[in-house]
Amino acid sequence: MAGNKEQSCWYQGGPPLTYFPLPVPDPAKPWGGDCSSCKGQCPGHYMKLQQAWLHVQEHGNKDVQSDPPSVILQDAFNETVKSGTDILEDRAQIENLAKETHLTVQETVMWLNQGIRARRVKEAQKAAAKRAAKRVLIKTFGNNEPSLKKCNIVQFALEYQDNLRVFINAYEVELICGPIANQTIEIARQFASC
């Protein structure tokens, strides 16, 4: 309708669609507080949408948790890696991270362990790639000049009829020779089948 100034809302009577609902920790239900809906220690709760909208209108975005827990924990993990310390040995820091992310201490440790495992896997992959690639001086057939190339090492197996396997390591190269000149396919096939 032309001239209609009515604003679209998330739901009837709710905040406008221009408000993107990011989580706002509920100070009435803090981390570690008494909670009838949580079993064990309460990791804290976030405000409901309408309550969060009113809070943001009154206080601005200062209490909004804009980074998800994964980003907060990854940043903390990266900082401890840079400083050369083990984050899992710092119980106070783990508890502070749990409070900041509204996770339990156990969930926080799980996330951090996942980050540590992912980093170790990445480091192992880098080391394997470094070991698997070597610089080799290659002189291809028909070429007078050798060239220094970085080649990956590959492993393949030959299996004999008696199920004996022989594993062979080889360098992976793009080209070891150009097409052989003046050779017909029929002659090559005849000698190859001998």
C-alpha positions in Angstrom: 0.0 0.0 0.0 1.3 3.4 -0.9 2.1 5.6 2.0 1.9 2.8 4.6 4.6 3.5 7.2 4.0 0.3 9.1 7.2 -1.6 9.7 7.7 -5.3 9.1 8.4 -7.2 12.3 9.9 -10.6 13.2 6.5 -11.4 14.7 3.3 -9.5 15.6 4.3 -6.9 18.3 8.0 -8.0 18.0 11.1 -6.1 17.0 11.5 -4.8 13.4 13.2 -6.8 10.7 16.0 -4.2 10.7 17.0 -5.5 14.1 19.2 -8.6 13.7 18.8 -10.6 16.9 22.3 -11.4 18.3 22.5 -13.1 21.6 22.5 -10.9 24.7 23.5 -12.7 28.0 20.7 -12.5 30.6 22.0 -11.0 33.8 19.1 -12.6 35.7 20.4 -16.1 34.7 24.2 -15.8 34.9 26.9 -18.5 34.4 27.1 -20.6 37.5 23.9 -19.2 39.0 20.9 -21.1 40.4 18.8 -22.5 37.6 15.8 -24.7 37.7 16.0 -25.6 34.0 19.7 -26.8 34.0 21.1 -30.0 35.4 24.4 -29.4 37.2 26.1 -26.1 36.8 24.2 -23.5 34.7 26.2 -22.1 31.8 24.1 -19.0 31.8 21.2 -18.1 29.5 20.5 -15.5 26.8 17.6 -13.1 26.8 14.5 -13.9 24.8 14.1 -12.0 21.5 11.7 -9.3 22.8 13.7 -8.8 26.0 17.0 -8.5 24.0 15.4 -6.0 21.6 14.3 -3.8 24.5 17.7 -4.2 26.2 19.5 -3.1 23.0 17.1 -0.1 22.6 17.8 1.0 26.1 21.6 0.1 26.5 22.9 -0.1 22.9 25.0 -3.1 21.7 27.5 -3.1 24.5 26.2 -6.4 26.0 25.6 -8.1 22.7 27.7 -11.2 22.2 28.6 -10.7 18.5 31.3 -13.4 18.3 30.2 -17.0 18.5 31.9 -19.3 21.1 34.0 -21.0 18.5 35.7 -17.7 17.5 36.2 -16.6 21.1 37.8 -20.0 22.0 39.9 -20.1 18.8 41.3 -16.6 19.5 42.2 -17.6 23.1 43.8 -20.8 21.9 45.8 -18.9 19.3 47.0 -16.5 21.9 48.3 -19.2 24.2 50.0 -20.9 21.2 51.8 -17.6 20.4 52.9 -17.3 24.1 54.0 -20.9 24.3 51.7 -21.9 27.1 49.2 -24.7 27.3 45.7 -23.4 27.7 44.4 -26.6 29.1 46.7 -26.2 32.2 45.2 -22.8 33.1 42.0 -23.7 35.0 41.2 -20.0 35.7 41.4 -19.1 32.0 39.2 -22.0 31.0 36.6 -20.9 33.6 36.7 -17.3 32.4 36.3 -18.5 28.8 33.3 -20.7 29.8 31.7 -17.7 31.5 32.3 -15.5 28.4 30.9 -18.1 26.0 28.0 -19.4 28.2 29.4 -23.0 28.0 30.2 -25.4 30.8 33.8 -25.9 31.8 33.6 -29.4 30.2 32.2 -28.0 26.9 35.0 -25.4 26.9 37.7 -28.1 27.4 36.1 -30.1 24.6 36.2 -27.2 22.2 39.8 -26.4 23.1 40.8 -30.1 22.8 39.3 -30.0 19.3 41.4 -26.9 18.4 44.5 -28.6 19.7 43.8 -31.8 17.7 43.1 -29.8 14.6 46.3 -27.9 15.0 48.3 -31.1 15.5 46.8 -32.6 12.4 47.6 -29.5 10.4 51.2 -29.5 11.6 51.5 -33.2 10.9 50.2 -32.7 7.4 52.7 -29.8 6.8 55.5 -32.0 8.0 54.5 -34.9 5.9 54.2 -32.7 2.8 57.7 -31.3 3.6 59.1 -34.8 3.9 57.2 -36.0 0.8 58.5 -33.3 -1.5 62.2 -33.2 -2.4 64.3 -31.2 -4.8 65.6 -33.5 -7.5 67.9 -32.8 -10.4 66.1 -34.2 -13.5 67.5 -34.6 -17.0 64.7 -35.9 -19.2 65.3 -38.1 -22.3 66.3 -36.0 -25.3 67.1 -33.0 -23.1 70.8 -31.9 -22.7 70.2 -29.6 -19.7 69.2 -30.9 -16.3 66.8 -28.9 -14.2 66.1 -28.7 -10.4 62.5 -29.6 -9.7 60.5 -30.1 -6.5 58.9 -33.5 -6.7 56.5 -35.3 -4.5 57.3 -38.9 -3.4 54.6 -41.4 -4.1 54.4 -45.0 -3.0 52.9 -47.8 -5.0 52.8 -51.6 -4.7 53.4 -54.4 -7.1 51.6 -57.6 -6.3 52.8 -61.0 -7.5 50.7 -64.0 -8.2 51.5 -65.5 -4.8 50.2 -62.4 -3.0 53.6 -61.1 -2.3 53.7 -57.3 -2.4 56.6 -55.1 -3.1 56.3 -51.4 -2.2 58.2 -48.9 -4.3 58.8 -45.2 -3.6 59.1 -43.0 -6.7 59.4 -39.3 -7.5 56.4 -37.8 -9.2 57.4 -35.8 -12.3 55.4 -34.2 -15.0 57.3 -35.5 -18.0 60.3 -37.7 -18.4 60.5 -37.6 -22.2 58.8 -36.0 -25.2 57.1 -38.1 -27.9 59.5 -40.4 -29.6 60.1 -39.3 -33.1 59.7 -41.5 -36.2 58.0 -44.4 -34.3 54.8 -45.9 -35.5 52.3 -47.2 -33.0 52.1 -50.7 -34.7 55.9 -51.3 -34.3 55.8 -50.1 -30.7 52.9 -52.5 -29.9 54.7 -55.4 -31.6 57.8 -55.0 -29.5 55.8 -54.2 -26.3 54.0 -57.5 -26.5 57.2 -59.6 -26.6 
